[in-house]
Amino acid sequence: MKKLLPTSIVGSLPKPAWLAPPEKLWSPWKLEGDQLIEGKQDALRISLHEQQLAGVDIISDGEQTRQHFVTTFIEHLSGVDFENRKIVKIRDRYDASVPVVVDQVARQKAVFVDDAKFLRKQTNKPIKWALPGPMTMVDTLYDNHYKSREKLAWEFAKALNEEARELQDAGVDIIQFDEPAFNVFFDEVNDWGMAALERAIEGLKCQTAVHVCYGYGIQANNDWKKTLGSEWRQYEEIFPKIQKSNIDIVSLECHNSNVPLNLIELVRGKKVMVGAIDVATNTIETPEEVANTLRKTLEFVDIENLYPSTNCGMAPLSRNVAVGKLSALSAGAEIIRREFAV
C-alpha cells in the first residue's frame, strides 16, 4: 500500500435482509439457485459501494457470498459430512453443531475464486480476501478420521494454499487467514499451528495477514471476555512465533479491549492491522475515539506499518451501525494523517 494508514475491515459486513436474515451468524439464505448467485453478486456490489462511500482504502468482500467464515470453505472439501453433525465446544467456549470429518479431506474445486474475480472487476482499489486458518478450521468441526488435530490441520493447510494461490492469480492483493483459535490453544500454536499456517501461505507473492481476535460480538464471546481479568495477555503467548514467521501483517483487537498495547512490540517490523472499531457494541465510535486508539499504538508500531481496521467482523450488527463504524474508522485515520501532515 502506498497510502499511509490504509483502512480496511477484518472480515464480514451485515448482509442485506433480502439475502439472509440480518444480525445472525450462520444465517440461512433466502434465495436459491440462479437467484442466489445473482443475489450474492448484488450484495457484493452493495458491500463495495458502502466501503467506498465510507472511505475504506482496502476493499473486502464483506463475506457476502458465504454463510460463515469457516464452514463455507469446509463445505466445498471432500471427506466432510454436513448431514450427521456433532455438538462440540468451539474455542473451549460455546457449543455448536458442526460437520464431521469422515474421510481424507481435499479441495475439489475453487471455492471463492469466482467471487474474487467478480469483486476485482468492480474496483481498482486493493482488495483483501479472508480465509479460515488451519487451526480454526480444525476447531470448528468434529474429527472422526484423522484423530489428530495436527494431521488434520496440515491437510487443511494444503487445501488453503491451493485456494490462496488461485485467489492471488485472480487479483487479490492481501490474503488474510482468520485464526481466533490462536488466542486459545497456545501450546498448539507454538507446536504446529504456526507451521501449518506457514504451509498455507507457501509460495504466495501477494501480502498475507493473520487475524487473531477475541471473537464476534456474540454473547458467548462477551461472557468469555469478562473472565479474562484486567489485562488480556493472550497475544504474549503467540506473537513471538508470529514475529518470526513469513506472515506480512498481524491483525489484532485493540479498541475497548484490555489488551496491553505494549504487546504489539512483540511483532515489531510486521505491518499491524490495529482494531480501532469495537464490533461487540452498537455504539458508533467517534472519529476522535478511533484516532485515540491509533495514537496509542504508534508507540509500538511504525506509522508506515499501521493499518487501521475493525476488531473483528460485523455480521451480527445492523447495516446502519456497520456503515457508521466504517465512516468513523476512515475519519479517525484521516485525523492521524493530518497530525503527521502526510
HELIX and SHEET records of a PDB file:
HELIX    1   1 GLY A   33  ALA A   54  1                                  22    
HELIX    2   2 THR A   71  GLU A   75  1                                   5    
HELIX    3   3 VAL A  113  GLN A  122  1                                  10    
HELIX    4   4 PRO A  134  VAL A  138  1                                   5    
HELIX    5   5 ARG A  149  ASP A  169  1                                  21    
HELIX    6   6 PRO A  180  ASN A  183  5                                   4    
HELIX    7   7 PHE A  186  GLU A  188  1                                   3    
HELIX    8   8 VAL A  189  GLY A  193  3                                   5    
HELIX    9   9 MET A  194  ALA A  200  1                                   7    
HELIX   10  10 GLN A  219  LYS A  226  1                                   8    
HELIX   11  11 GLN A  234  GLN A  243  1                                  10    
HELIX   12  12 LEU A  261  VAL A  267  5                                   7    
HELIX   13  13 PRO A  287  THR A  297  1                                  11    
HELIX   14  14 ILE A  303  ASN A  305  5                                   3    
HELIX   15  15 ARG A  319  GLU A  339  1                                  21    
SHEET    1   A 7 ILE A  59  SER A  60  0                                        
SHEET    2   A 7 ILE A 127  PRO A 132  1                                        
SHEET    3   A 7 ILE A 174  ASP A 178  1                                        
SHEET    4   A 7 GLN A 207  VAL A 212  1                                        
SHEET    5   A 7 ILE A 249  GLU A 253  1                                        
SHEET    6   A 7 LYS A 271  GLY A 275  1                                        
SHEET    7   A 7 LEU A 306  SER A 309  1                                        
SHEET    1   B 3 LEU A  77  ILE A  90  0                                        
SHEET    2   B 3 TYR A  94  ARG A 107 -1                                        
SHEET    3   B 3 TYR A 142  ASP A 143  1                                        
END                                                                             
